[in-house]
Amino acid sequence: MTLTANKSITDTDATVDVTAKNVVLTSTTGSIGAVDAPVQLSVATVTASAPGALYFTNDKAISLTSITGGEVG
């Protein structure tokens, strides 16, 4: 699954947002998640890129393919 946003990718609840085998998350001008509101994943591998912060959780073991951001948490 691939998600590309021109702004930030945000989350406002505590439920899993993405369930997939692999996910690619890209924010071209913002952040992915926030320190107090991470994006919740249920995936085996993740690739994430944003010029801002990256905050996500996963409910199982995860393989990080590539993580690029201004701040990773």
N, C-alpha and C positions, 0 to 999 in steps of 0.2 A: 504494500500500500504506500502511495506517495501523497504527501500533503505539502503544497507550497503556498505560502501566504505573502502578500506584499507588505503586510504589517505583522504584528505579533500574533502568535498562536497562544490563546489564553484558555483558562479553565475556571469554572465557577462552582464546581461541585466535587464530591468525594468519590464519584463512581468512575469505573474504568472508561476511558475515552476512546482508546484504540485497541482492538483485538485483531491480531494478524500474525502471520509467521514472521514477516519482515516489514519494517516501516522505515520510510525516509521522510524526515520532517525538515522543512526549510522555511525560514523566515528571512525575506530579503532585506528588510529594514528594521526589524524589531527583535523581540526575544521569543523564546519558547518557554511557556510556563512562567511561574514566579516563585520566589522563596516560600511564600505562604499559600500558594496555589499551584503546585506542580501538575503537569499533564500526566495522567495515570495511564500506563501502558500495560498490555498483556501480550508481549511479543518475544520472539527468540533472538532477533537481531535488530539493532537500531543504527541508523545513520542520521545525525542531526547537525544542522548548520544554521547559525544566526549571528549577526554582528553584535547582538546584545547577550543577555544571560540565557543559560539553558538550565531548566529545572524540570525533571521528570522522574517518576517512580515506575518500577516494573514489579509485577507480582510473582516473578520466577527468575531463575538464572538467565542472564542476558549476555549476548555477545555484542560488544560495541565495535561496529565497523569503522566509523569515523565520527569524531565529535569536534566541531569547530565553533567557537563562540568567544565573545568578549569576557564572559564569566561563566564558569561551569559549576553547578551545584547539584 
